[in-house]
Amino acid sequence: MNHERDTIAAFIVAAKRKRYLEFVSQPRYRKKLIRELPHFKDFEPRYKRTIPGSRQAPVSLAALLSAKGAPTFCWVISEDSRVDAHHMPLLDALEEVVGTGMGTIVSCVPGRLAFVETEDERFILERSDYPLQRFKLVRFFATERDSDSHVEEGIFQAAYTLLRSDKLTYYEWKELRSLLDWFNEHLERPGSFSRSSQPRGICWFKPEATECLTHVWAMVHILKEHGVMVTKVTTEKPGYVVYEDEFQVVAEPFRQGTFK
């Protein structure tokens, strides 16, 4: 899933598409695209949608985009350095950019749905025939089953269990403790684990959580060194989502053991 590449491939006029794709293919050229955003005129007119006057405010606009399929989080391309190249909650992004006149593209569904603000106009980009990018959520589990969710124990539970044991050398303990501390600092604690009082939600990493996944693999190595079997699973249908942030979702399985 690449918001910038797919936005250009889907919505930019054919004559300029290759040029802009080259801009976003290398970080040092991306600033050329940013410089053109304030008065950007190279979108395909057939995909531009007028925003009704009653839906111009951020809250109303977020509701409109959500009704069209926008998820909770979006990707922002903007001349405003505070929000550029950020995954953000959709409403937060709109509150930052709507009415500023600063050139911005808020990509909601790559190649299918976006909001655009420039110095000259404000509109929605919408296209239904662009190939929908499917992405898989990722989870790592150990062989033990969790007593609450009744599925395999998550990797963090396994890591803390190993940390409390006497199996680690001093240097292994220090490394594992450092990895867990990193997650405590950089990964939000989910605000909900269930739709009801039963804590059955299961945590999944989003594919763009690359730094998180790098640290997870470091933990996997330590666990495997001490005989803890760890399995990686992926899914496109985690179940009923009860929490979501930039890097993770928590979902109740549709039925026990159903992840595919």
N, C-alpha and C positions, 0 to 999 in steps of 0.2 A: 504494500500500500504506500503510494507516494503522492501526497496531496499536490505538490507543486508540479511534478511532471504530468499527472493526470489532468490537472486544471488546464494546463497549457495545451495538452493533446486534444482535450475535448472542446474547449471554448475559444481558442485563439484562431483567427482566420488562417487558412492554409498557407498563404503567402508568407506569413511571419512566424509560423509555428516552429520551424527548424531553428530559427534564430533564437527564439526564447527558450527552447529546450536546451540549447547550448549554454545559455546563461545559467540555468539552474543545475546543469550537470557538474559544474565545478564551483566550489564556494567563492573563489576569487572573482568570478564573473557575475555572480548573483546580484551584486550591487547595481549592475547595469539595468536589470529588471526593476529593482526598487526605485531607481531614479526616474523611470518612466511612469510609475503608478499614479502620480497626481493628475495627469491628463491622459490617461490610458484610453486609446481608441481602437484597439485591435481585437476586441471581442467579436465573435460572430453575432450579428444582430438577431438572427433567428432564435438564439438561446436566451436573449435578454427578456426579463419579465419586470413589468412596472410594479412598484410597491404601492398599494392603495394609501391614500393620505392618512387614513385612520390606523394604519399599521406601521407607521414610521418610527415610533418610539421603541427603544430596545426591548422592553418586555413584550410588546405586541409583535414585534418583528421576530423575536425568538420563538414565540408561539406559532407564527406563520411558518417559519423554517422547520420547526419540529413537526408540524402537520404534514410537511412535504417530505419528511423522512430524516431530518437532521438528528444526529445523536447528541448526547450530552456534551461531548467535547469536540472541538474543531481545531483546525490548523490555521494560523494567521500569517499572511504575507503583507508586510506594511512598511511604509516609510517611517512610521512611529517605532523607534528602536525599543521602546518599552514592551511592545507586544510582538514585534516581528520574530518569526521563526519560533513561535511558542505554540504548544498544545495548551488550550485553555477551555474552561467551561464556556459554552456558546454565549450565554447571557453576559458573562463577564467581558468577553471579547467585544460584544456589541455595545455594551455600556462604555467601553473605552474608545471606540472608533466612530460610532454613529454621531453625526453632527460636527465632527472635527474638520471635515474636508480633507483629511490626510489620506493619500492614496493607500487603499487597503483591500485585500481580497481575503475573505473569511471562508475557507474551504470546509464545507460540512460533510458531504459525501464525495470522495475523490472522483472528478470527472462527471458528476451528476448534479451536484447542488452546491452553490456558493453565494455569498453576499458580497457586493462590491460597493465601496465608497470612494469617490474621487472628489477633487475640487469642483467638478462640473456636474456630477450626477450621482444617483444612488439607485441600485437595482439588484435584482436576483438573477443569477445564472442557473438555468435548469435544463437538464437534458435526460431523457429516459433511455436512449438507445446506446449510450456508452457502456462498454462491458463493466459490469459491477465487480469491483475488486473484493474478493473473498479473503478473509484473513482468519487465522486460527489463534485462539487463546492457548496459553501454555501453562501447564502445571507439572510440578515434580512431586512425587510421593514416595514414601518408604513403605515397607511391607506391613507394618502394624496398622490396625484399623482404629480410627478415632471413635471414641465412645459417643460423641454428640452427633456427628454427621454420618456415622456408620460407613464411611469410606476410608480408603487408605490414609494413613497419617501423613500430614503435610511435611515438607522438608524443614520448615522452621521448628516444628515440634520435635522432629528427629534430631535436629542440630542442638536444641536446648537439652534434650535427653542425654546426648553424647557429652555435652559440655559439663553436665553435672556428674558424669561418671568419672572413674579413675583410670580410664583407658588412654587418655591423651598425654603426650609429652608436653612439657612446658611450652615449647614453641608452637605445637599444634593447637593447644588450648588458647594461646595468645592470638593466633591467626583466626581461629573460629570466633573468638570473642570479638575481634576487630570487625569481622564480616557482619556479625549480628548487630553490632553497634552502628555500622554503616546503614543497615536497613532501618534501625530505630530512628536514625537522623533524617534519612532521605525518602522513606516510604511512609505515606500516611497510614494511620491505623483506621481501618474501615469503620464507618459510623453505624453500619447495620450489618448483621449477619443472617437476618431472617425476616420474612414477612409476618411472622408470629412470634410467640414467646419461645419457640423451639429453635435453638441456635444451630441450624443445619446448613448454613451457607458455606460454599467452597470458594476459595480464592484462586483467581487465574491471572497470570500476567498477560498484558497486551504485547503484541509483537514488536511495537516500537519502544518497549521498555528495555533497550539494549544494555544499559549500564546495570540495571537490576539483574538481568539474566547473566551478565558476566560474573557478578558476585555470587549468584546462585551456583554457577558451575564450579566456582572455587570451593563452595561448601560441599557440593556433590563429591569432589575429589577427596576431601577429608573423610566424609562419611563412608565412602567406598573403601578407603584404606583401613577402616575399622569394621568391615564386614556388614555395613548397612546397605542393603540393596536399594537403589534409587531408580525409579522409572520416570521417564518424561512422557506425558500424554498431551495431546492437542485436541481442540474441539472448535467447531463453528457455532455450536448450540449448547452453551453452558447451562441453560435452564432459565429460571425466573431471576432476572438481575435485581438485586436488592441494594447494591452499592456500586458506584463507579467513580474512579478518578483518572488522572492522566496515565497511570501505569498499570492499573489493575481493575478487575471487576470481582464482585462477590455475587454468586448465584446459587439458588436452590435448584438442584437437579430436577428435571421434569418428572423423572422417576429414578429410583435408586439404581445407580450403576450405568445410567444413560449419558454418554458424553459425546457420541459420534454424530 
